[in-house]
Amino acid sequence: MAVHLQKAHENLTEKETLLHINRNEAQKVRDEMTRTHRLYLEGEITSQGFGQFYKPAEERLNQLLAELPKLEAEIAYLKVTNLSVEEVTSEAEKLYSQWPTLSLENKRSIIEAIIEKITVGKGEIDISLYYMPSSEELVKNQQVVLRR
């Protein structure tokens, strides 16, 4: 569980860093466009020269700005997912500490709620828990949804 939480936190940190870099890059491109525009207004470059510098910068700025909402959505999703995982972990720790004091009936209902099936074979027992996708799988699914 700790490894899972650490990976989820690293993924969130990575996305936040990428968002910060993206915003900084967009500001640099805006500044470059402003300088180019001033040079054109001051007659330092021709309209052809202006177009050669300004048009690629404008396209790059549009790409960066289009990426911002996607990154922000991914970050928001990861934060909500991380909160959910932390809450589940907290509840699991609480359950673990209370387990010895629970009645047999309560223990049974908890076990029935989390176990999908138990298969008894020769010399082995297989316990299948109800499936909860990892935050990584949830993020991948969310990215697919965001791209549509």
One Martini backbone bead per residue (centre of mass of N, CA, C, O) as a GRO file, in nm:
protein
  148
    1MET     BB    1   0.058   0.063  -0.021
    2ALA     BB    2   0.299   0.255   0.004
    3VAL     BB    3   0.393   0.228  -0.288
    4HIS     BB    4   0.134   0.327  -0.416
    5LEU     BB    5   0.133   0.607  -0.283
    6GLN     BB    6   0.410   0.698  -0.389
    7LYS     BB    7   0.342   0.682  -0.691
    8ALA     BB    8   0.105   0.877  -0.685
    9HIS     BB    9   0.270   1.117  -0.579
   10GLU     BB   10   0.476   1.127  -0.810
   11ASN     BB   11   0.269   1.176  -1.034
   12LEU     BB   12   0.163   1.441  -0.923
   13THR     BB   13   0.433   1.594  -0.916
   14GLU     BB   14   0.491   1.568  -1.216
   15LYS     BB   15   0.239   1.724  -1.316
   16GLU     BB   16   0.297   1.988  -1.162
   17THR     BB   17   0.566   2.043  -1.300
   18LEU     BB   18   0.458   2.048  -1.589
   19LEU     BB   19   0.268   2.285  -1.545
   20HIS     BB   20   0.483   2.491  -1.462
   21ILE     BB   21   0.649   2.472  -1.722
   22ASN     BB   22   0.420   2.548  -1.915
   23ARG     BB   23   0.365   2.831  -1.801
   24ASN     BB   24   0.651   2.942  -1.840
   25GLU     BB   25   0.664   2.897  -2.145
   26ALA     BB   26   0.423   3.076  -2.218
   27GLN     BB   27   0.550   3.338  -2.107
   28LYS     BB   28   0.800   3.340  -2.289
   29VAL     BB   29   0.643   3.355  -2.554
   30ARG     BB   30   0.496   3.617  -2.495
   31ASP     BB   31   0.753   3.790  -2.462
   32GLU     BB   32   0.860   3.735  -2.747
   33MET     BB   33   0.616   3.855  -2.895
   34THR     BB   34   0.642   4.139  -2.777
   35ARG     BB   35   0.925   4.202  -2.885
   36THR     BB   36   0.859   4.163  -3.184
   37HIS     BB   37   0.639   4.379  -3.196
   38ARG     BB   38   0.817   4.618  -3.118
   39LEU     BB   39   1.017   4.595  -3.351
   40TYR     BB   40   0.806   4.645  -3.567
   41LEU     BB   41   0.700   4.925  -3.463
   42GLU     BB   42   1.011   5.043  -3.476
   43GLY     BB   43   1.139   4.924  -3.757
   44GLU     BB   44   1.349   4.675  -3.718
   45ILE     BB   45   1.135   4.501  -3.875
   46THR     BB   46   0.978   4.338  -4.100
   47SER     BB   47   0.695   4.184  -4.193
   48GLN     BB   48   0.840   3.925  -4.270
   49GLY     BB   49   1.006   3.894  -4.010
   50PHE     BB   50   0.771   3.895  -3.822
   51GLY     BB   51   0.633   3.637  -3.932
   52GLN     BB   52   0.875   3.441  -3.877
   53PHE     BB   53   0.855   3.486  -3.556
   54TYR     BB   54   0.547   3.499  -3.471
   55LYS     BB   55   0.400   3.246  -3.578
   56PRO     BB   56   0.549   3.019  -3.419
   57ALA     BB   57   0.486   3.140  -3.141
   58GLU     BB   58   0.179   3.125  -3.164
   59GLU     BB   59   0.162   2.818  -3.199
   60ARG     BB   60   0.303   2.744  -2.933
   61LEU     BB   61   0.106   2.888  -2.745
   62ASN     BB   62  -0.145   2.724  -2.827
   63GLN     BB   63  -0.034   2.453  -2.734
   64LEU     BB   64   0.011   2.526  -2.437
   65LEU     BB   65  -0.285   2.619  -2.376
   66ALA     BB   66  -0.416   2.341  -2.451
   67GLU     BB   67  -0.261   2.176  -2.219
   68LEU     BB   68  -0.352   2.297  -1.947
   69PRO     BB   69  -0.637   2.166  -1.893
   70LYS     BB   70  -0.534   1.876  -1.891
   71LEU     BB   71  -0.340   1.899  -1.652
   72GLU     BB   72  -0.544   2.008  -1.446
   73ALA     BB   73  -0.731   1.761  -1.458
   74GLU     BB   74  -0.525   1.547  -1.372
   75ILE     BB   75  -0.459   1.675  -1.099
   76ALA     BB   76  -0.740   1.672  -0.978
   77TYR     BB   77  -0.778   1.367  -0.999
   78LEU     BB   78  -0.531   1.282  -0.829
   79LYS     BB   79  -0.618   1.422  -0.569
   80VAL     BB   80  -0.879   1.266  -0.529
   81THR     BB   81  -0.753   0.986  -0.532
   82ASN     BB   82  -0.557   1.030  -0.297
   83LEU     BB   83  -0.773   1.085  -0.087
   84SER     BB   84  -0.912   0.810  -0.114
   85VAL     BB   85  -0.668   0.636  -0.039
   86GLU     BB   86  -0.618   0.766   0.237
   87GLU     BB   87  -0.894   0.691   0.353
   88VAL     BB   88  -0.870   0.387   0.319
   89THR     BB   89  -0.617   0.355   0.489
   90SER     BB   90  -0.730   0.469   0.748
   91GLU     BB   91  -0.962   0.262   0.774
   92ALA     BB   92  -0.780   0.011   0.779
   93GLU     BB   93  -0.624   0.086   1.035
   94LYS     BB   94  -0.870   0.102   1.216
   95LEU     BB   95  -0.964  -0.187   1.173
   96TYR     BB   96  -0.707  -0.327   1.274
   97SER     BB   97  -0.724  -0.208   1.568
   98GLN     BB   98  -1.037  -0.325   1.613
   99TRP     BB   99  -1.054  -0.632   1.554
  100PRO     BB  100  -1.025  -0.770   1.844
  101THR     BB  101  -1.317  -0.623   1.940
  102LEU     BB  102  -1.487  -0.764   1.751
  103SER     BB  103  -1.735  -0.931   1.651
  104LEU     BB  104  -1.804  -1.206   1.474
  105GLU     BB  105  -2.025  -1.076   1.301
  106ASN     BB  106  -1.857  -0.829   1.204
  107LYS     BB  107  -1.628  -0.984   1.075
  108ARG     BB  108  -1.800  -1.137   0.870
  109SER     BB  109  -1.918  -0.888   0.717
  110ILE     BB  110  -1.645  -0.781   0.624
  111ILE     BB  111  -1.546  -1.026   0.469
  112GLU     BB  112  -1.795  -1.039   0.273
  113ALA     BB  113  -1.736  -0.747   0.150
  114ILE     BB  114  -1.421  -0.820   0.033
  115ILE     BB  115  -1.498  -1.109  -0.066
  116GLU     BB  116  -1.565  -1.294  -0.347
  117LYS     BB  117  -1.372  -1.565  -0.314
  118ILE     BB  118  -1.326  -1.917  -0.218
  119THR     BB  119  -1.063  -2.153  -0.288
  120VAL     BB  120  -1.040  -2.503  -0.242
  121GLY     BB  121  -0.754  -2.703  -0.243
  122LYS     BB  122  -0.478  -2.883  -0.267
  123GLY     BB  123  -0.304  -2.728  -0.019
  124GLU     BB  124  -0.503  -2.475  -0.093
  125ILE     BB  125  -0.587  -2.118  -0.080
  126ASP     BB  126  -0.812  -1.897  -0.255
  127ILE     BB  127  -0.832  -1.538  -0.240
  128SER     BB  128  -1.083  -1.315  -0.363
  129LEU     BB  129  -1.099  -0.991  -0.415
  130TYR     BB  130  -1.233  -0.719  -0.461
  131TYR     BB  131  -1.203  -0.494  -0.721
  132MET     BB  132  -0.955  -0.231  -0.727
  133PRO     BB  133  -0.830   0.005  -0.891
  134SER     BB  134  -0.569   0.167  -0.951
  135SER     BB  135  -0.458   0.483  -0.988
  136GLU     BB  136  -0.313   0.425  -1.252
  137GLU     BB  137  -0.559   0.305  -1.399
  138LEU     BB  138  -0.741   0.550  -1.360
  139VAL     BB  139  -0.562   0.749  -1.514
  140LYS     BB  140  -0.561   0.605  -1.783
  141ASN     BB  141  -0.867   0.620  -1.820
  142GLN     BB  142  -0.885   0.930  -1.801
  143GLN     BB  143  -0.702   0.992  -2.045
  144VAL     BB  144  -0.890   0.863  -2.250
  145VAL     BB  145  -1.131   1.048  -2.193
  146LEU     BB  146  -0.985   1.325  -2.247
  147ARG     BB  147  -0.919   1.256  -2.560
  148ARG     BB  148  -1.231   1.244  -2.664
   0.00000   0.00000   0.00000
